[in-house]
Amino acid sequence: MEENISRERAVSEVRGMAEQFAELYFAFVRALRSELGEARAMEVVQRVLYVRASERAEKMIARAEAEGIARTPENITRASDVPYLGWGASLGRDHCPYGKAWNARIAEFPWFRPFARLYCDVTDTTIAEVFTGNHTHQLYENVVLGDDRCARRYDPDPDVARGKRTYAPKGE
Protein backbone atom coordinates (compact mmCIF):
# COMPACT_ATOMS: atom_id res chain seq x y z
CA MET A 1 0.00 0.00 0.00
CA GLU A 2 1.40 3.38 -1.02
CA GLU A 3 1.12 6.16 1.51
CA ASN A 4 1.65 9.79 0.67
CA ILE A 5 2.23 12.55 3.17
CA SER A 6 2.00 16.26 2.65
CA ARG A 7 5.08 18.34 1.95
CA GLU A 8 4.38 20.26 5.16
CA ARG A 9 4.49 17.05 7.20
CA ALA A 10 7.62 15.82 5.41
CA VAL A 11 9.40 19.12 6.15
CA SER A 12 8.28 18.93 9.77
CA GLU A 13 9.53 15.33 10.11
CA VAL A 14 12.93 16.14 8.58
CA ARG A 15 13.32 19.23 10.77
CA GLY A 16 12.31 17.23 13.86
CA MET A 17 14.90 14.57 13.08
CA ALA A 18 17.58 17.22 12.55
CA GLU A 19 16.69 18.96 15.80
CA GLN A 20 16.97 15.62 17.63
CA PHE A 21 20.43 15.13 16.12
CA ALA A 22 21.39 18.67 17.16
CA GLU A 23 20.32 17.89 20.72
CA LEU A 24 22.34 14.65 20.67
CA TYR A 25 25.42 16.60 19.56
CA PHE A 26 24.87 19.05 22.41
CA ALA A 27 24.54 16.17 24.92
CA PHE A 28 27.80 14.58 23.72
CA VAL A 29 29.63 17.89 23.83
CA ARG A 30 28.33 18.65 27.32
CA ALA A 31 29.47 15.24 28.58
CA LEU A 32 32.90 15.53 26.93
CA ARG A 33 33.37 19.06 28.27
CA SER A 34 32.42 17.91 31.76
CA GLU A 35 34.80 14.94 31.66
CA LEU A 36 37.74 16.40 29.76
CA GLY A 37 37.55 20.16 30.17
CA GLU A 38 36.81 22.65 27.44
CA ALA A 39 40.13 22.62 25.55
CA ARG A 40 40.49 18.83 25.39
CA ALA A 41 36.79 18.40 24.54
CA MET A 42 37.25 20.85 21.66
CA GLU A 43 40.17 18.76 20.34
CA VAL A 44 38.22 15.49 20.55
CA VAL A 45 35.10 16.96 18.98
CA GLN A 46 37.12 18.46 16.14
CA ARG A 47 38.81 15.12 15.43
CA VAL A 48 35.50 13.23 15.45
CA LEU A 49 33.83 15.79 13.20
CA TYR A 50 36.75 15.62 10.76
CA VAL A 51 36.66 11.82 10.58
CA ARG A 52 32.89 11.71 10.09
CA ALA A 53 32.88 14.52 7.50
CA SER A 54 35.65 12.73 5.59
CA GLU A 55 33.58 9.54 5.53
CA ARG A 56 30.55 11.45 4.30
CA ALA A 57 32.58 13.18 1.59
CA GLU A 58 33.95 9.84 0.36
CA LYS A 59 30.38 8.58 -0.05
CA MET A 60 29.51 11.80 -1.85
CA ILE A 61 32.42 11.18 -4.25
CA ALA A 62 31.12 7.70 -4.98
CA ARG A 63 27.64 9.09 -5.62
CA ALA A 64 29.02 11.84 -7.86
CA GLU A 65 31.03 9.34 -9.88
CA ALA A 66 28.04 7.00 -10.23
CA GLU A 67 25.77 9.84 -11.35
CA GLY A 68 28.30 11.71 -13.50
CA ILE A 69 28.34 14.76 -11.24
CA ALA A 70 31.47 16.91 -11.44
CA ARG A 71 33.26 17.35 -8.11
CA THR A 72 32.90 21.11 -7.95
CA PRO A 73 31.78 23.37 -5.10
CA GLU A 74 28.55 24.07 -7.00
CA ASN A 75 27.70 20.36 -6.96
CA ILE A 76 28.29 19.66 -3.27
CA THR A 77 24.57 19.92 -2.52
CA ARG A 78 23.74 17.62 -5.47
CA ALA A 79 25.89 14.84 -4.03
CA SER A 80 25.15 15.57 -0.37
CA ASP A 81 23.40 13.28 2.11
CA VAL A 82 21.65 16.23 3.80
CA PRO A 83 17.84 16.18 3.41
CA TYR A 84 17.61 19.84 2.36
CA LEU A 85 13.83 19.54 2.35
CA GLY A 86 14.07 20.50 6.03
CA TRP A 87 16.14 23.63 5.45
CA GLY A 88 13.93 26.55 4.49
CA ALA A 89 15.05 30.06 3.54
CA SER A 90 11.54 31.28 4.33
CA LEU A 91 12.24 30.53 8.01
CA GLY A 92 14.90 33.25 8.16
CA ARG A 93 17.33 32.82 11.02
CA ASP A 94 15.74 29.43 11.84
CA HIS A 95 16.28 28.10 8.30
CA CYS A 96 18.71 25.48 9.63
CA PRO A 97 17.17 23.12 12.17
CA TYR A 98 20.59 22.57 13.79
CA GLY A 99 21.05 26.31 14.20
CA LYS A 100 17.56 26.69 15.62
CA ALA A 101 18.18 24.02 18.27
CA TRP A 102 21.72 25.17 19.03
CA ASN A 103 20.74 28.83 19.40
CA ALA A 104 18.23 27.79 22.05
CA ARG A 105 21.02 25.90 23.86
CA ILE A 106 23.46 28.80 23.45
CA ALA A 107 20.94 31.12 25.12
CA GLU A 108 21.04 28.86 28.19
CA PHE A 109 24.65 27.61 27.90
CA PRO A 110 26.79 30.32 26.23
CA TRP A 111 29.87 28.07 26.44
CA PHE A 112 28.30 25.94 23.67
CA ARG A 113 28.61 28.61 20.93
CA PRO A 114 32.19 27.66 19.89
CA PHE A 115 31.20 24.00 19.71
CA ALA A 116 28.16 24.77 17.52
CA ARG A 117 30.35 26.88 15.25
CA LEU A 118 32.97 24.12 15.20
CA TYR A 119 30.42 21.59 13.93
CA CYS A 120 29.49 23.78 10.98
CA ASP A 121 33.03 24.82 10.14
CA VAL A 122 34.78 21.45 10.44
CA THR A 123 31.99 19.53 8.71
CA ASP A 124 31.44 21.90 5.80
CA THR A 125 35.13 22.67 5.26
CA THR A 126 36.17 19.01 5.36
CA ILE A 127 33.39 17.96 3.00
CA ALA A 128 34.36 20.73 0.57
CA GLU A 129 38.05 19.85 0.69
CA VAL A 130 37.63 16.09 0.35
CA PHE A 131 34.80 16.23 -2.21
CA THR A 132 36.40 18.77 -4.55
CA GLY A 133 40.01 17.84 -3.89
CA ASN A 134 41.12 21.39 -4.64
CA HIS A 135 38.87 23.93 -2.88
CA THR A 136 38.56 25.03 0.71
CA HIS A 137 35.54 26.57 2.36
CA GLN A 138 34.79 29.55 4.54
CA LEU A 139 31.55 30.05 6.41
CA TYR A 140 31.60 33.83 6.82
CA GLU A 141 28.09 34.23 8.21
CA ASN A 142 26.54 31.73 10.59
CA VAL A 143 23.31 31.85 12.58
CA VAL A 144 25.02 30.29 15.62
CA LEU A 145 27.31 33.33 15.68
CA GLY A 146 24.34 35.68 15.69
CA ASP A 147 24.03 36.31 11.96
CA ASP A 148 20.63 36.28 10.27
CA ARG A 149 21.74 33.67 7.74
CA CYS A 150 24.53 31.30 6.87
CA ALA A 151 26.74 32.32 3.96
CA ARG A 152 29.81 30.59 2.59
CA ARG A 153 32.34 30.72 -0.15
CA TYR A 154 34.63 28.20 -1.75
CA ASP A 155 38.14 29.10 -2.83
CA PRO A 156 40.73 27.15 -4.82
CA ASP A 157 43.55 26.16 -2.48
CA PRO A 158 46.89 24.69 -3.58
CA ASP A 159 47.40 23.07 -0.16
CA VAL A 160 44.09 21.22 -0.51
CA ALA A 161 45.11 20.15 -4.03
CA ARG A 162 48.26 18.63 -2.45
CA GLY A 163 46.12 16.68 0.03
CA LYS A 164 46.46 18.97 3.05
CA ARG A 165 43.17 19.37 4.92
CA THR A 166 42.37 22.30 7.21
CA TYR A 167 41.11 20.18 10.10
CA ALA A 168 43.08 16.97 9.63
CA PRO A 169 44.52 15.75 12.93
CA LYS A 170 48.23 16.45 13.29
CA GLY A 171 50.38 13.85 11.60
CA GLU A 172 47.72 12.95 9.07
C-alpha positions in Angstrom: 0.0 0.0 0.0 1.4 3.4 -1.0 1.1 6.2 1.5 1.7 9.8 0.7 2.2 12.5 3.2 2.0 16.3 2.7 5.1 18.3 1.9 4.4 20.3 5.2 4.5 17.1 7.2 7.6 15.8 5.4 9.4 19.1 6.1 8.3 18.9 9.8 9.5 15.3 10.1 12.9 16.1 8.6 13.3 19.2 10.8 12.3 17.2 13.9 14.9 14.6 13.1 17.6 17.2 12.5 16.7 19.0 15.8 17.0 15.6 17.6 20.4 15.1 16.1 21.4 18.7 17.2 20.3 17.9 20.7 22.3 14.7 20.7 25.4 16.6 19.6 24.9 19.1 22.4 24.5 16.2 24.9 27.8 14.6 23.7 29.6 17.9 23.8 28.3 18.7 27.3 29.5 15.2 28.6 32.9 15.5 26.9 33.4 19.1 28.3 32.4 17.9 31.8 34.8 14.9 31.7 37.7 16.4 29.8 37.5 20.2 30.2 36.8 22.7 27.4 40.1 22.6 25.5 40.5 18.8 25.4 36.8 18.4 24.5 37.2 20.8 21.7 40.2 18.8 20.3 38.2 15.5 20.6 35.1 17.0 19.0 37.1 18.5 16.1 38.8 15.1 15.4 35.5 13.2 15.5 33.8 15.8 13.2 36.8 15.6 10.8 36.7 11.8 10.6 32.9 11.7 10.1 32.9 14.5 7.5 35.7 12.7 5.6 33.6 9.5 5.5 30.5 11.4 4.3 32.6 13.2 1.6 34.0 9.8 0.4 30.4 8.6 0.0 29.5 11.8 -1.9 32.4 11.2 -4.2 31.1 7.7 -5.0 27.6 9.1 -5.6 29.0 11.8 -7.9 31.0 9.3 -9.9 28.0 7.0 -10.2 25.8 9.8 -11.4 28.3 11.7 -13.5 28.3 14.8 -11.2 31.5 16.9 -11.4 33.3 17.3 -8.1 32.9 21.1 -8.0 31.8 23.4 -5.1 28.5 24.1 -7.0 27.7 20.4 -7.0 28.3 19.7 -3.3 24.6 19.9 -2.5 23.7 17.6 -5.5 25.9 14.8 -4.0 25.2 15.6 -0.4 23.4 13.3 2.1 21.6 16.2 3.8 17.8 16.2 3.4 17.6 19.8 2.4 13.8 19.5 2.3 14.1 20.5 6.0 16.1 23.6 5.4 13.9 26.6 4.5 15.0 30.1 3.5 11.5 31.3 4.3 12.2 30.5 8.0 14.9 33.2 8.2 17.3 32.8 11.0 15.7 29.4 11.8 16.3 28.1 8.3 18.7 25.5 9.6 17.2 23.1 12.2 20.6 22.6 13.8 21.1 26.3 14.2 17.6 26.7 15.6 18.2 24.0 18.3 21.7 25.2 19.0 20.7 28.8 19.4 18.2 27.8 22.1 21.0 25.9 23.9 23.5 28.8 23.4 20.9 31.1 25.1 21.0 28.9 28.2 24.6 27.6 27.9 26.8 30.3 26.2 29.9 28.1 26.4 28.3 25.9 23.7 28.6 28.6 20.9 32.2 27.7 19.9 31.2 24.0 19.7 28.2 24.8 17.5 30.4 26.9 15.2 33.0 24.1 15.2 30.4 21.6 13.9 29.5 23.8 11.0 33.0 24.8 10.1 34.8 21.4 10.4 32.0 19.5 8.7 31.4 21.9 5.8 35.1 22.7 5.3 36.2 19.0 5.4 33.4 18.0 3.0 34.4 20.7 0.6 38.1 19.9 0.7 37.6 16.1 0.4 34.8 16.2 -2.2 36.4 18.8 -4.6 40.0 17.8 -3.9 41.1 21.4 -4.6 38.9 23.9 -2.9 38.6 25.0 0.7 35.5 26.6 2.4 34.8 29.5 4.5 31.5 30.0 6.4 31.6 33.8 6.8 28.1 34.2 8.2 26.5 31.7 10.6 23.3 31.8 12.6 25.0 30.3 15.6 27.3 33.3 15.7 24.3 35.7 15.7 24.0 36.3 12.0 20.6 36.3 10.3 21.7 33.7 7.7 24.5 31.3 6.9 26.7 32.3 4.0 29.8 30.6 2.6 32.3 30.7 -0.2 34.6 28.2 -1.8 38.1 29.1 -2.8 40.7 27.1 -4.8 43.5 26.2 -2.5 46.9 24.7 -3.6 47.4 23.1 -0.2 44.1 21.2 -0.5 45.1 20.1 -4.0 48.3 18.6 -2.4 46.1 16.7 0.0 46.5 19.0 3.0 43.2 19.4 4.9 42.4 22.3 7.2 41.1 20.2 10.1 43.1 17.0 9.6 44.5 15.8 12.9 48.2 16.5 13.3 50.4 13.9 11.6 47.7 12.9 9.1 
